[in-house]
Amino acid sequence: MSECRVLFTVEARAAYDGLPSERRAHLDKAVRILARDPFRKAATWSSSCRRSSTSSPA
């Protein structure tokens, strides 16, 4: 398996370090999955996600 490096900003690293160990493990797993396949369906927004994220509140 190939190796990848993930670079954090100081703020992102502080947020990462503040996560409970279980959440850090989930994030680490997600980064490994995305490093293998950055075009994975779960990694991309569908048009409905884009629409709902930009719509005004009701």
C-alpha positions as CSV (number, residue, x, y, z in Angstrom):
1,M,0.0,0.0,0.0
2,S,1.3,3.5,-0.8
3,E,2.0,6.0,1.8
4,C,0.5,9.5,2.1
5,R,1.1,12.6,4.2
6,V,-1.7,14.7,5.7
7,L,-0.8,18.3,6.5
8,F,-2.7,20.1,9.2
9,T,-3.0,23.8,10.0
10,V,-2.2,24.6,13.6
11,E,-5.9,25.2,14.3
12,A,-6.9,21.9,12.6
13,R,-4.3,20.0,14.6
14,A,-5.6,21.5,17.9
15,A,-9.1,20.5,17.0
16,Y,-7.9,17.0,16.1
17,D,-6.0,16.7,19.3
18,G,-9.1,17.7,21.2
19,L,-11.2,14.9,19.8
20,P,-12.0,11.8,21.8
21,S,-9.8,8.9,20.7
22,E,-12.8,7.1,19.1
23,R,-13.5,10.2,16.9
24,R,-9.8,10.5,16.0
25,A,-9.8,6.8,14.9
26,H,-12.9,7.4,12.7
27,L,-11.2,10.5,11.1
28,D,-8.0,8.6,10.5
29,K,-9.9,5.8,8.8
30,A,-11.8,8.3,6.6
31,V,-8.6,10.0,5.6
32,R,-7.0,6.6,4.7
33,I,-10.1,5.7,2.6
34,L,-10.0,9.1,0.8
35,A,-6.3,8.8,0.2
36,R,-6.9,5.5,-1.6
37,D,-9.8,6.8,-3.7
38,P,-10.5,10.6,-3.6
39,F,-13.3,10.2,-6.1
40,R,-15.3,7.8,-3.9
41,K,-19.0,8.5,-4.0
42,A,-19.1,9.3,-0.3
43,A,-16.4,12.0,-0.9
44,T,-18.4,14.0,-3.4
45,W,-21.5,16.1,-2.9
46,S,-24.5,15.2,-4.9
47,S,-26.5,18.1,-6.5
48,S,-29.1,17.7,-3.8
49,C,-26.5,18.3,-1.1
50,R,-25.3,21.4,-2.8
51,R,-28.8,22.7,-3.3
52,S,-29.7,22.1,0.4
53,S,-26.5,23.7,1.7
54,T,-27.1,26.9,-0.2
55,S,-30.9,27.2,0.3
56,S,-32.2,29.8,2.7
57,P,-33.7,28.8,6.0
58,A,-37.4,28.3,6.1
